[in-house]
Amino acid sequence: MRQTHSMTLDALDRQILSIYQHDTRVPGEQIGARVGLSAAAVQRRLKRLRETGVIVAETALLDCRELGLGVTAIVNVDLVDESARATQAFRDKVTGRVEVQQCYGVAGAVDFVLVVIVADLAAYEAFCEACLLHDANVRSFTTQIVLDAAKRGGALQI
C-alpha cells in the first residue's frame, strides 16, 4: 500500500534509483554489483521505494512515429473560471483522454499546458473539437506543433 509521507533516501537508495531509472530491466545482481549490495538487498529496497511512492510507475518509452502517431502538440490553455472546482473539472476531462500524454497546471499567462500526441492534424482537430472548442470554461488555447522531439522522458538528477 502506498504511503503518503515522504521518505528519506540514503546514498544506496539514490545510487539504485540513478541506475534503475535509465533501464528497469537491469538485473538486481548487476545493480548490486555496482552499488555494493546483494541482489536480494537491491530487490528489498526497490520494493520499499515502490511501496512508499518514490517509484511511481515502470513503463516503456515507445516511438510515436513507429506507432503512427506523427503529431505532437504543446497546447496552452487559459480558463475563464479558475476556481478549484472548475479547474479540477477541466483537469479530469483532459486527463481522461488518451491523446493527452502530459497535463500541467501552471502559473503564468495560461492555466494548463498539455502535451497531446495524435496520428495527424485531423486527429488533433477532432481532439480540439471534443475537448477545447466547445468548453465554456476555455477562454482560449494556443498550439505549438513539435517538429523535432530532441529529448523525451529524461532521467531525474538524483
C-alpha positions in Angstrom: 0.0 0.0 0.0 1.3 3.4 -0.9 2.2 5.7 1.9 1.5 9.4 1.7 4.5 10.8 3.6 7.9 11.4 2.0 10.7 9.1 3.0 14.4 9.8 3.5 16.6 8.3 0.8 20.1 7.1 1.8 23.1 7.1 -0.6 22.4 3.5 -1.6 18.7 4.3 -2.5 19.9 7.2 -4.6 22.5 5.1 -6.4 20.0 2.3 -7.1 17.4 4.8 -8.4 20.0 6.5 -10.6 20.7 3.2 -12.3 17.2 1.8 -12.3 15.5 4.9 -13.9 17.6 4.5 -17.0 16.6 0.9 -17.6 14.3 -1.1 -15.3 15.4 -4.3 -16.9 18.8 -4.2 -15.3 19.0 -7.3 -13.1 19.3 -6.8 -9.3 22.6 -8.7 -9.5 24.1 -6.0 -11.8 22.8 -3.1 -9.7 24.0 -4.8 -6.6 27.5 -5.2 -8.0 27.6 -1.5 -8.9 26.4 -0.3 -5.5 27.9 -2.9 -3.2 24.8 -4.8 -2.2 23.4 -8.3 -2.8 20.6 -8.8 -5.4 18.2 -9.6 -2.6 19.0 -6.3 -0.8 18.5 -4.3 -4.0 15.1 -6.0 -4.6 14.0 -5.2 -1.0 15.0 -1.6 -1.5 13.2 -1.4 -4.8 10.1 -2.9 -3.2 10.2 -0.3 -0.4 10.7 2.5 -3.0 7.6 1.3 -4.9 5.5 1.0 -1.7 6.4 4.4 -0.5 5.7 6.1 -3.8 9.2 7.1 -4.8 8.9 4.8 -7.8 5.6 5.7 -9.3 5.5 3.5 -12.4 7.6 1.4 -14.6 6.8 1.9 -18.2 8.2 1.5 -21.7 9.1 4.6 -23.8 7.6 4.0 -27.2 8.4 5.6 -30.6 5.4 7.7 -31.5 6.1 7.7 -35.2 6.6 4.0 -35.4 3.1 3.6 -33.9 1.6 6.0 -36.5 1.3 8.9 -34.1 3.0 11.6 -36.1 1.8 14.8 -34.4 2.8 16.0 -31.0 1.2 19.3 -29.9 2.0 21.5 -27.0 -1.3 23.2 -26.0 -1.5 26.2 -23.7 -5.0 26.6 -22.2 -6.4 29.6 -20.5 -9.6 29.1 -18.4 -12.3 31.5 -17.7 -13.2 30.2 -14.2 -10.0 29.3 -12.2 -11.9 28.1 -9.1 -10.7 24.8 -7.6 -13.9 23.1 -8.8 -13.8 24.3 -12.4 -10.0 23.7 -12.6 -10.5 20.1 -11.3 -13.3 19.5 -13.8 -11.1 20.6 -16.7 -8.2 18.5 -15.4 -10.4 15.5 -15.1 -11.8 15.9 -18.6 -8.4 16.2 -20.4 -6.5 13.6 -18.3 -9.2 11.1 -19.2 -8.3 11.5 -22.9 -5.7 9.0 -24.3 -4.4 11.8 -26.6 -3.2 13.8 -23.6 0.1 12.4 -22.6 1.0 15.1 -20.1 -1.0 17.7 -18.3 0.4 20.5 -16.2 -1.4 23.1 -14.1 0.9 26.1 -14.4 1.3 29.6 -13.0 1.7 32.4 -15.5 -0.2 33.6 -18.7 -2.1 30.3 -19.1 -3.6 27.8 -16.7 -2.7 24.5 -18.3 0.0 23.1 -20.6 -1.0 19.9 -22.4 1.2 17.5 -24.4 -1.1 15.9 -27.0 0.0 13.1 -29.3 -2.2 12.0 -32.2 -1.9 10.4 -35.6 -2.3 13.5 -37.7 -3.7 17.1 -37.9 -7.2 15.8 -38.5 -7.0 13.8 -35.3 -5.7 16.9 -33.4 -8.6 18.9 -34.8 -11.0 16.2 -33.6 -9.4 16.4 -30.1 -9.8 20.2 -30.1 -13.4 19.9 -31.2 -14.2 17.4 -28.4 -12.2 19.0 -25.6 -11.5 22.6 -26.1 -13.6 24.5 -28.7 -17.0 23.9 -27.1 -15.9 24.0 -23.4 -17.5 27.2 -22.0 -14.6 27.4 -19.4 -11.9 27.5 -22.0 -11.2 31.2 -22.7 -8.5 30.4 -25.3 -5.9 28.0 -26.3 -2.8 28.1 -28.4 -1.0 25.2 -30.1 2.6 24.6 -30.9 3.3 21.6 -33.2 6.5 19.8 -32.3 8.8 19.5 -35.3 11.6 17.6 -33.6 11.4 15.8 -30.2 15.1 16.3 -29.3 14.6 14.7 -25.9 11.6 12.8 -24.3 11.3 11.4 -20.8 14.7 12.1 -19.4 16.1 10.7 -16.2 15.9 12.8 -13.0 19.0 14.1 -11.3 19.4 12.1 -8.1 
